[in-house]
Amino acid sequence: MSQPKLSYPEKSAPLAVLAAARLAGVAIEAKPDAKAAKDSPPTLSFSSGEELNGLPSILRYVGRAAQSTEPLYGSDALTACQVDQWLDISQSLVPGAGFESAAASVNQYLSLRTFLAGYALSLADVACWAQLQLTLQWDRLKKTGSFGHLERWYNFCNDVPELREAAEQWGLRRRGAAPKPAASSEDAELTKAKGGGDTGSFDIGLPNAVMGKVVTRFPPEPSGFLHIGHAKAALLNQQFAEMYKGRLLVRFDDTNPSKEKDEYVESIIADIKRLGLRHEPVTYTSDYFPQLKECGERLIKAGHLYADDTPVDQMREERMAGTESRCRGRSVEENLRIWREMFAASEEGLANCMRVKLDMTAGNKALRDPVMFRCNLTHHWRTGTEYKCYPTYDFACPFVDALEGVTHALRTSEYKDREPQFYMILKLQQSVWPSLPDVHIWDYARLSFVYTVLSKRKLTWFVNNGLVDGWTDPRMPTVQGMMRRGLQLEALREFVISQGASKNVTYQEWDKIWSINKRIIDPVCPRHTAVETSARVPVTLSNGPAAPEFVEVARHAKHAAAGTKQQMRSSSLWLDQADAQTLAEGEEVTLMGWGNCIMRAVHKDASGTVTGIDGELNLAGDFKKTKLKLTWLAQSEECPPLELQHLGYLVTKRKLEEEDSFEDWVNKESKVVTAAVGDANMRSLKQGDIIQLERKGYFIVDRAFDAANPSQPMVLLNIPDGRAKAVPGISAP
């Protein structure tokens, strides 16, 4: 008899089935299907033509076909029933808002048990273990220390050879190669953290990395809000620090008072908390202004820095041509005198900057005597007017990195040409400040998205020109903007980790991150109903309730924790005009959540707009036989007014080139607002609540219902679900 064939989406291997088959000694031919949708259930096909679909069914087959000496269904009827129960429960251990509570329940259950069912490893354990293996949310929960019983059981399962091997080959943390014995416990920890597959590869070979001694840093400049690119940098730095059991530093790069504001510092600190970064106490480059000044003076005395009063445009031309400045030969005494004038902000001092002697003939223009100090009379957000002269980022970064003990500085590959400059400046600083250690740079691909600008300068332009409602506008790619739009932190983290530390520069589609987000919110977000106000259609039911009736229904049919709501039923309903346009007289349809209805008459005006419908309930009708399933609302003054906002990209060009003027590609129709009314239950929703409006998509409440001002509409922002669709202001390709 031929082996049954297991087919599944290429990137969603059914780990539970594959691990159970290995454990049970059941021969199955695994065959990933590149064309299958990611959320398609696995299928087990037999030579007879019969099929089993879905994890629980296939696991039950494997359990019954087991060849191992230890029965995976237990040794008695009670245990077998418990196993079946846990196979169903395991499907609730999915990423999302309900994951933590589900994990807590399993943790409590295991407080006095070694196994989930009976007294030996069973399918119940395999199914639940696989679910935890396939979610990064479990990794975060483990670190809280609140799930000790679940973690003990999980680690036990990981030590079962068959399960461990299956996880190495098909799990989320797979490395894409057969497992190899670790040379030491430190190597084992490192191997576990490097990831691979859907998790993204972190096996980058950090130079001179020593377990327990790696220090990374996230150095935001307080000149704007953090965007998704910064989030990637922050999370990657944390990933590497934890991978090597090291430390993460957060340091504000506040060397340019012209761009910096308290507002930005506060927002960045708030975002760091949102991202869940685990870091050392926050520091500031301005903490080290005295040491930076001292280092600069030592370098002047050593002949490495010189004062230059060449006009800016001329200096730029000379650097492009590789021409040495006429000031390059100034004496040490002259440079020191001007240095003091710069810090005094005298007329002569303000006319000068301090440059470092590197190589004016270098092909790499970053090495052509860059500026190290310059004057600025702007009030510094932290040091006030104490300083009139400030180090540039190029001078401050290597010095402070070394001074704080950073071992590995991660930078995006767009700064690759500046790496030699970093090392050369650090070497000069070490020559006058011998205690400074080495710092190693690792570059990774900058995060770029289609139809998106991530430059702070460009995002500031959108804010300053009133094209968005500030940095937290939900159209902005800032952390706060995206989360205001409904992006969950877990989705953001999973997306970033899936990118790994690759050096390959690509333009990402937004669909991927929003698809991850949908997978998290869909299983738990409540369902509600809305009807668009414009040309909404009144429906009169000839046999409807004589008086309004209220029926308690689930807010989410598959998630009891979402609670219940009151569904109002009456003889007078509202339908969307778009739905009414599809109806034919005499057609039987299904009113979702109620039953079937026959549309006896459809009234239209001269323009073809439907003005009313006469209907007759047919609650005995079979909803399986109707073509149309319609959302509806009972007419009521209690229905709150809604403003549904569908948001688009800020630019209309898919990929902006360097020579493009982004101002020419501004999307002036990036927000489309639709007026609607919602079911009365929506009055209790709070700002930040995520819901699904039946047949309209996912939304987050941006402004809740105000009982003191009931005519003011609630504002709901549409949350993308990752499916390609028309984008406001952009024509479909």
C-alpha positions in Angstrom: 0.0 0.0 0.0 1.4 3.4 -1.0 2.2 6.1 1.6 -0.5 8.7 2.1 0.5 12.1 0.8 0.5 15.2 3.0 0.2 18.5 1.2 0.4 21.9 2.8 1.2 25.6 2.1 4.9 25.9 1.4 5.6 28.3 4.3 3.1 26.8 6.7 4.3 23.3 7.4 1.9 21.4 9.8 4.6 20.8 12.4 2.3 18.8 14.7 1.5 16.3 12.0 5.1 15.9 10.8 6.4 15.6 14.4 3.6 13.1 15.4 4.3 10.9 12.3 8.0 10.8 13.2 7.2 9.9 16.8 4.6 7.3 15.8 6.6 5.7 13.1 3.9 6.4 10.5 5.2 6.8 7.0 3.8 9.9 5.3 5.0 11.6 2.1 5.3 15.3 2.9 4.8 17.6 -0.1 4.6 21.4 0.2 2.3 23.1 -2.2 3.8 26.4 -3.5 0.4 27.5 -4.9 -1.6 27.0 -1.7 -2.7 30.0 0.3 -0.7 30.4 3.5 -3.8 29.8 5.7 -5.0 26.7 3.8 -5.4 23.6 6.0 -3.2 20.6 5.3 -4.6 17.7 3.4 -3.7 14.0 3.7 -4.5 12.1 0.5 -4.8 8.3 0.2 -4.4 6.0 -2.8 -8.1 5.2 -2.6 -8.9 8.8 -3.4 -10.1 9.5 0.2 -8.8 12.7 2.0 -8.5 14.0 5.5 -8.4 17.8 5.9 -7.2 19.9 8.8 -4.8 19.3 11.7 -7.1 17.6 14.2 -8.4 15.0 11.7 -4.9 14.2 10.4 -3.5 13.9 13.9 -6.3 11.5 14.9 -5.3 9.3 11.9 -1.6 9.4 12.8 -2.5 8.4 16.4 -4.6 5.5 15.3 -2.0 4.3 12.8 0.9 4.6 15.3 3.5 1.9 15.2 5.3 3.0 18.3 5.2 1.0 21.5 3.8 3.9 23.5 0.2 4.6 22.2 -0.2 8.3 21.3 -3.9 8.0 22.2 -3.2 6.7 25.7 -4.0 3.3 27.2 -7.6 3.8 28.1 -10.9 5.3 26.8 -10.8 8.3 29.2 -7.3 9.3 28.1 -8.3 8.9 24.5 -11.2 11.3 25.0 -8.9 13.7 26.8 -6.5 13.6 23.8 -9.4 14.4 21.4 -10.4 17.3 23.7 -6.8 18.7 23.7 -6.5 18.4 19.9 -9.4 20.9 19.7 -8.0 23.1 22.5 -4.7 23.3 20.7 -6.2 25.3 17.9 -6.8 28.2 20.3 -3.1 28.6 20.9 -2.7 31.0 18.1 -1.0 34.5 18.1 -3.3 37.3 19.1 -4.9 39.0 22.0 -6.3 35.8 23.3 -3.0 33.8 23.2 -1.8 34.9 26.7 -5.0 33.9 28.4 -5.1 30.5 26.6 -1.4 29.9 27.6 -2.3 30.9 31.2 -5.0 28.3 31.3 -2.7 25.5 30.0 0.0 26.7 32.5 -2.5 26.3 35.4 -3.6 22.9 34.1 0.0 21.7 34.1 0.7 22.8 37.7 0.1 19.3 39.0 0.6 17.3 35.8 3.5 16.1 33.7 1.5 15.5 30.6 -1.7 17.0 29.2 -3.5 13.6 29.0 -2.7 10.5 31.0 0.7 9.6 32.2 2.8 9.5 29.0 3.5 11.7 26.0 0.5 11.8 23.7 -1.0 13.5 20.6 -2.3 16.2 23.0 1.3 17.2 24.0 2.5 17.1 20.4 -0.4 19.3 19.1 0.0 22.0 21.8 3.8 21.9 21.7 3.8 22.5 18.0 1.5 25.5 18.4 3.9 27.1 20.8 6.8 26.3 18.5 5.1 28.2 15.7 4.4 31.5 17.5 7.0 34.1 18.5 4.5 35.4 21.1 5.4 32.4 23.3 9.0 33.5 23.2 8.0 36.8 24.8 5.7 35.2 27.4 8.4 32.9 28.5 10.6 35.8 29.5 8.0 37.1 32.0 8.6 34.1 34.3 4.8 33.7 34.8 4.4 30.5 32.9 6.8 28.2 34.8 4.7 25.0 34.5 4.0 25.5 30.8 7.7 26.3 30.2 8.8 23.1 32.1 6.5 21.0 30.0 7.5 22.8 26.8 11.2 22.2 27.5 10.5 18.5 28.2 8.8 18.2 24.8 11.8 19.9 23.1 14.1 17.3 24.6 12.2 14.4 22.9 14.5 13.6 20.0 11.8 13.1 17.4 10.1 16.4 18.3 13.4 18.2 18.4 14.4 16.9 14.9 11.0 17.8 13.5 11.3 21.4 14.9 14.8 21.7 13.4 13.5 20.7 10.0 10.0 22.3 9.8 9.6 24.7 12.8 9.5 28.5 12.8 13.0 28.5 14.3 14.4 26.1 11.8 17.9 26.7 10.4 17.3 25.0 7.1 19.9 22.2 7.8 20.0 19.0 9.7 20.7 19.4 13.4 24.4 19.3 14.5 25.7 18.7 17.9 26.7 21.9 19.7 30.3 22.2 20.7 29.4 23.8 24.0 26.4 25.1 26.0 27.2 28.6 24.7 27.2 27.3 21.1 23.9 25.7 21.7 22.4 28.9 23.0 23.7 30.8 20.0 22.4 28.2 17.5 19.0 28.4 19.1 18.9 32.1 18.7 20.2 32.5 15.1 16.8 31.5 13.6 16.3 30.9 9.9 13.4 30.0 7.6 10.4 32.2 8.2 12.1 33.7 11.2 14.9 35.2 9.1 18.5 34.4 9.4 20.6 36.0 12.1 23.6 33.7 11.5 25.8 36.7 10.3 29.0 35.9 12.1 29.5 39.0 14.2 33.2 39.6 14.4 34.8 38.9 17.7 31.4 38.3 19.4 31.8 36.6 22.8 28.8 35.1 24.5 27.8 37.3 27.4 29.9 40.3 26.4 28.2 41.6 23.3 26.8 45.2 23.6 24.7 46.7 20.9 23.1 50.2 20.8 20.0 51.9 19.4 20.9 55.6 18.9 17.8 57.6 17.8 18.2 61.3 16.9 15.4 63.3 18.6 14.5 65.1 15.3 11.2 63.3 14.7 9.1 60.3 15.7 10.3 56.8 15.2 9.1 55.1 12.0 9.1 51.4 11.0 12.7 51.6 9.8 13.8 52.7 13.3 11.6 49.9 14.8 13.5 47.4 12.7 16.8 48.8 13.9 15.7 48.8 17.5 14.4 45.2 17.4 17.4 43.9 15.5 19.8 45.4 18.1 17.7 43.7 20.8 17.7 40.4 19.0 21.5 40.3 18.7 22.0 41.5 22.3 19.8 38.7 23.6 21.2 36.2 21.1 24.6 36.6 22.7 23.2 37.1 26.2 24.6 40.6 26.1 23.2 44.1 26.6 21.3 46.7 24.6 22.0 50.4 25.1 19.7 53.2 24.1 21.4 56.6 23.5 20.0 59.7 22.1 22.2 61.3 19.4 21.5 64.9 20.3 24.4 66.8 18.7 22.3 69.1 16.4 20.1 71.4 18.5 18.5 72.9 15.3 16.5 69.7 14.8 15.9 68.4 18.3 12.8 68.9 20.5 11.6 67.6 23.9 8.5 66.4 22.1 10.5 64.0 20.0 12.5 62.7 23.0 9.3 62.0 24.9 7.7 60.3 21.9 10.7 58.1 21.2 10.9 57.0 24.9 7.2 56.1 24.7 7.8 54.2 21.5 10.7 52.3 23.0 8.3 51.2 25.7 5.7 50.2 23.1 8.3 48.1 21.3 9.1 46.3 24.5 12.8 47.0 24.3 14.8 45.6 27.2 17.7 48.0 27.6 20.1 49.7 30.0 19.3 53.1 31.4 18.9 55.7 28.6 21.9 57.9 27.9 22.5 61.0 25.7 25.4 62.0 23.6 25.2 65.4 25.4 26.1 63.5 28.6 29.6 63.3 27.0 30.0 66.8 25.6 32.9 67.6 28.1 34.8 64.4 27.0 34.1 65.1 23.4 35.5 68.6 23.7 38.5 67.2 25.5 39.1 64.6 22.8 38.8 67.3 20.1 41.4 69.5 21.8 43.8 66.5 22.1 43.4 65.8 18.4 44.1 69.5 17.6 47.3 69.3 19.6 48.3 66.1 17.9 47.8 67.8 14.5 44.8 65.9 13.3 42.1 68.6 13.4 42.3 72.0 11.7 40.0 75.1 11.7 38.6 76.0 8.3 36.6 79.2 7.4 36.2 78.3 3.8 32.6 79.3 2.6 30.3 76.3 2.7 29.7 76.1 -1.1 33.4 76.4 -1.9 34.2 73.7 0.7 31.7 71.4 -0.9 33.2 72.0 -4.4 36.7 71.4 -3.1 35.7 68.1 -1.4 34.0 67.0 -4.6 37.2 67.8 -6.6 39.5 66.4 -4.0 41.2 69.8 -3.5 42.9 70.5 -0.2 41.7 73.6 1.8 44.0 76.5 2.0 43.5 76.2 5.8 44.8 72.6 6.0 48.3 73.8 6.9 47.4 76.0 9.8 49.6 75.6 12.8 48.5 73.8 16.0 48.7 77.1 17.9 46.4 78.8 15.3 43.9 76.0 15.4 43.8 76.0 19.2 43.2 79.7 19.2 40.3 79.4 16.8 39.0 76.4 18.7 38.6 78.6 21.7 36.9 81.3 19.6 34.4 78.7 18.3 33.4 77.8 21.8 33.1 81.5 22.7 31.0 82.0 19.5 32.9 85.0 18.5 32.6 86.4 15.0 35.8 84.6 14.0 34.7 81.4 15.7 31.3 81.4 14.1 33.0 81.6 10.7 35.0 78.4 11.2 34.4 74.7 11.6 36.9 72.0 12.7 37.8 69.4 10.1 39.8 66.2 10.5 42.8 65.3 8.2 42.0 62.1 6.5 42.6 61.7 2.8 41.5 64.4 0.3 42.4 62.2 -2.6 40.4 59.2 -1.6 37.8 57.9 -4.0 35.5 57.5 -1.1 34.4 61.2 -0.6 33.4 60.5 3.0 37.1 60.4 3.8 37.8 63.9 2.3 38.4 65.8 5.6 34.9 65.7 7.0 33.7 68.3 9.5 34.1 67.2 13.2 32.8 70.3 15.1 30.7 73.3 14.1 29.1 76.3 15.8 25.4 76.5 16.5 23.7 79.2 18.6 20.4 77.4 18.8 19.2 76.6 22.4 20.0 73.0 23.1 16.9 71.1 24.4 19.1 69.6 27.2 22.2 71.8 27.8 20.6 75.1 27.1 23.1 77.7 26.0 26.1 76.2 27.8 27.7 75.2 24.5 28.0 77.2 21.3 30.0 74.5 19.4 28.9 70.9 18.9 30.5 67.7 17.6 29.1 66.2 14.5 27.6 62.7 14.5 30.6 61.5 12.6 32.9 62.5 15.4 30.7 61.8 18.4 29.4 58.3 17.3 32.6 56.3 17.3 33.9 58.0 20.5 30.7 57.5 22.5 30.2 54.0 21.2 33.7 53.1 22.4 33.3 55.0 25.7 30.1 53.3 26.5 31.5 49.8 25.7 29.5 49.1 22.5 31.1 46.1 20.9 29.0 45.9 17.8 27.3 48.8 16.0 24.6 47.8 13.6 24.0 50.3 10.7 22.0 50.1 7.5 23.9 49.4 4.3 23.2 52.9 3.0 26.1 54.0 5.3 28.5 51.4 4.0 30.7 54.1 2.4 31.0 55.8 5.8 32.3 52.7 7.6 36.0 53.4 6.7 35.5 56.9 8.1 34.1 55.5 11.4 37.1 53.3 11.8 39.7 56.0 10.8 38.2 58.5 13.2 38.0 56.0 16.0 41.6 55.1 15.4 42.6 58.7 15.7 40.6 59.1 18.9 42.2 56.0 20.4 45.6 57.5 19.6 44.9 60.4 22.0 42.5 58.5 24.3 44.1 55.1 24.7 41.4 53.5 26.9 38.9 53.5 24.1 38.2 49.9 22.9 37.4 48.8 19.4 33.9 48.8 17.9 32.8 46.5 15.1 30.3 47.6 12.5 27.8 45.3 10.9 25.6 46.6 8.2 22.2 45.3 7.2 19.6 46.2 4.6 17.6 49.3 5.2 13.8 48.7 5.4 12.1 50.2 2.4 8.5 50.0 1.4 6.6 50.7 -1.9 4.6 54.0 -2.0 6.4 55.1 1.1 9.0 57.7 2.2 10.9 57.1 5.4 13.3 60.0 5.4 12.7 62.2 8.5 13.2 65.3 6.3 10.4 64.2 4.0 8.1 63.1 6.8 8.7 66.5 8.5 7.7 68.2 5.2 4.4 66.3 5.2 3.8 67.4 8.9 4.8 71.0 8.4 2.7 71.5 5.2 -0.4 70.1 6.9 -0.8 67.2 4.5 -1.1 64.9 7.6 -2.5 65.5 11.1 0.9 65.3 12.7 3.4 62.5 13.3 0.8 60.2 14.7 -1.5 60.5 11.6 -2.5 56.9 10.7 -1.2 57.4 7.2 2.3 58.0 8.5 4.8 55.1 8.7 5.7 56.1 12.2 5.3 53.5 15.0 2.6 55.6 16.6 0.8 56.2 13.3 0.8 52.5 12.4 -0.4 51.4 15.8 -3.1 54.1 15.8 -4.2 52.5 12.5 -4.5 49.1 14.2 -1.1 47.4 13.7 -0.4 45.1 16.6 3.1 45.1 18.3 3.3 41.3 17.8 2.7 41.7 14.1 5.4 44.3 13.8 7.9 42.2 15.8 7.1 39.1 13.8 7.6 41.0 10.5 10.9 42.5 11.6 12.3 39.2 12.9 11.2 37.5 9.6 13.4 39.9 7.7 16.5 38.7 9.6 19.8 40.6 9.2 20.0 40.3 5.4 22.1 42.7 3.4 19.9 42.4 0.4 18.1 45.7 -0.2 14.5 45.1 -1.3 11.3 47.1 -1.4 8.7 45.5 0.8 5.0 45.2 0.1 2.8 46.4 2.9 0.6 43.4 2.3 2.9 41.1 4.2 2.9 43.0 7.5 -0.9 43.6 7.3 -1.5 39.9 6.6 0.4 39.0 9.7 -1.7 41.6 11.6 -5.0 40.1 10.3 -3.9 36.7 11.5 -3.6 38.1 15.0 -6.7 40.2 15.2 -9.2 38.1 13.2 -9.6 35.3 15.8 -10.5 37.6 18.6 -12.0 40.9 17.4 -15.7 41.4 17.9 -18.1 41.6 14.9 -20.5 44.5 14.4 -22.7 45.9 11.6 -22.8 49.2 9.8 -24.8 50.7 6.9 -23.6 53.6 4.8 -25.7 56.7 5.3 -25.6 57.9 1.7 -28.7 56.6 -0.2 -29.3 53.9 2.4 -32.4 51.9 1.6 -35.4 51.4 3.9 -36.8 47.9 4.0 -40.4 47.2 5.3 -41.1 43.7 6.4 -44.8 42.7 6.0 -44.5 40.0 8.7 -41.8 41.5 10.9 -42.1 42.0 14.6 -44.9 44.2 15.7 -42.6 45.8 18.2 -38.8 45.8 18.2 -37.3 42.6 19.6 -33.8 42.2 21.1 -31.9 39.0 20.8 -28.6 38.2 22.6 -26.0 37.0 20.1 -22.2 36.4 20.2 -19.9 39.2 19.3 -17.6 36.6 17.7 -19.0 33.2 16.9 -15.7 31.4 17.5 -14.3 33.5 20.4 -16.6 33.4 23.4 -14.3 35.8 25.3 -15.5 38.6 23.0 -18.9 38.5 24.9 -22.3 39.1 23.6 -24.4 41.9 22.1 -28.0 42.8 21.7 -29.3 42.4 18.1 -32.4 44.6 17.4 -35.0 43.1 15.0 -37.9 45.1 13.7 -40.2 45.5 10.7 -38.2 48.5 9.5 -34.6 47.9 8.3 -31.8 49.6 6.5 -29.7 48.2 3.7 -26.7 49.6 1.9 -27.5 51.1 -1.5 -24.8 48.9 -3.1 -26.5 45.7 -1.8 -30.0 46.9 -2.8 -28.8 47.4 -6.4 -28.0 43.7 -6.7 -31.5 42.6 -5.7 -34.2 41.4 -8.0 -37.9 41.4 -7.2 -39.0 38.0 -5.8 -35.5 37.1 -4.9 -34.8 35.2 -1.6 -31.8 36.4 0.4 -30.4 35.8 3.8 -30.4 38.6 6.4 -27.2 37.7 8.3 -27.7 36.7 11.9 -31.5 36.5 11.4 -32.8 34.3 8.6 -34.1 34.4 5.0 -36.3 37.1 3.5 -38.1 37.4 0.1 -37.8 40.8 -1.6 -41.3 41.2 -2.9 -40.8 44.7 -4.4 -37.8 46.9 -5.2 -38.7 50.6 -5.7 -36.4 52.8 -7.8 -36.4 56.5 -8.8 -35.8 57.8 -12.3 -32.0 57.7 -11.9 -32.1 54.0 -10.9 -31.4 54.6 -7.2 -33.3 52.1 -5.0 -35.6 54.1 -2.7 -37.3 51.3 -0.8 -37.9 47.6 -0.6 -40.9 45.6 0.5 -39.9 42.3 2.0 -41.3 39.2 3.7 -39.5 37.1 6.2 -39.1 33.4 5.4 -37.3 32.1 8.5 -37.9 28.5 7.5 -35.9 29.1 4.3 -32.5 27.4 3.8 -29.7 29.9 3.9 -27.5 27.5 1.9 -29.7 28.0 -1.1 -29.5 31.8 -1.2 -27.0 33.6 -3.3 -26.9 36.8 -1.3 -26.1 37.2 2.4 -26.8 40.8 3.4 -25.8 42.9 6.4 -28.7 45.0 7.7 -29.7 47.2 10.6 -33.0 47.8 12.3 -34.0 51.4 12.0 -33.3 53.1 15.4 -32.4 56.4 16.8 -29.9 54.5 19.0 -27.7 53.7 16.0 -24.6 55.9 16.5 -23.3 57.9 13.5 -20.0 56.7 12.1 -17.2 58.2 10.0 -15.4 55.3 8.2 -12.0 56.4 7.0 -10.2 54.4 4.3 -6.6 55.5 4.1 -4.1 55.3 1.3 -0.4 55.9 0.7 1.1 59.4 1.0 2.8 59.2 -2.4 1.5 57.8 -5.7 4.7 56.4 -7.2 5.5 52.8 -6.3 9.3 53.3 -6.0 10.7 56.8 -5.7 14.2 57.2 -7.2 16.9 59.4 -5.9 16.4 61.9 -8.7 12.6 62.1 -8.0 11.2 65.1 -6.3 8.8 63.5 -3.9 6.7 66.6 -3.7 5.6 65.9 -7.3 4.2 62.5 -6.2 2.1 63.5 -3.2 -1.2 61.6 -3.0 -3.8 64.3 -2.5 -6.6 61.7 -2.1 -5.1 59.6 0.6 -8.1 59.7 2.8 -11.6 58.7 1.8 -14.4 59.3 4.4 -17.7 57.5 4.3 -20.6 58.3 6.6 -22.5 55.4 8.1 -24.5 54.3 11.1 -23.6 51.3 13.3 -25.5 49.0 15.6 -26.3 50.4 19.0 -23.8 48.1 20.7 -21.0 50.2 19.2 -21.8 53.0 21.6 -19.8 51.1 24.3 -16.7 50.8 22.2 -13.6 52.6 23.4 -10.8 54.3 21.6 -8.3 51.8 20.4 -10.9 48.9 20.2 -10.5 46.8 17.1 -13.6 45.3 15.5 -14.7 43.8 12.2 -17.6 45.4 10.4 -19.4 42.5 8.7 -18.6 42.6 5.0 -16.7 45.9 5.3 -13.4 44.9 6.9 -11.5 45.5 10.1 -11.6 48.9 11.9 -10.0 50.5 14.9 -11.9 53.1 16.9 -10.1 56.4 16.7 -12.9 58.4 18.3 -15.4 56.7 20.6 -19.1 57.6 21.0 -19.7 60.6 23.2 -22.9 60.4 25.1 -22.7 64.1 25.8 -22.5 64.8 22.1 -24.4 62.0 20.4 -24.6 63.7 17.0 -20.8 63.7 16.7 -19.8 60.7 14.6 -17.6 57.9 15.9 -14.4 57.8 13.8 -13.3 54.3 12.7 -10.1 53.8 10.7 -10.0 50.9 8.3 -7.2 48.3 9.0 -5.7 46.8 5.9 -6.0 43.0 5.8 -3.2 42.3 3.4 -5.3 41.6 0.3 -4.6 43.6 -2.8 -7.4 46.1 -3.4 -7.9 49.6 -4.7 -6.0 52.2 -2.7 -7.4 55.7 -2.2 -5.8 58.1 -4.7 -3.9 55.4 -6.6 -5.2 53.7 -9.7 -5.0 49.9 -9.8 -2.0 48.7 -11.9 
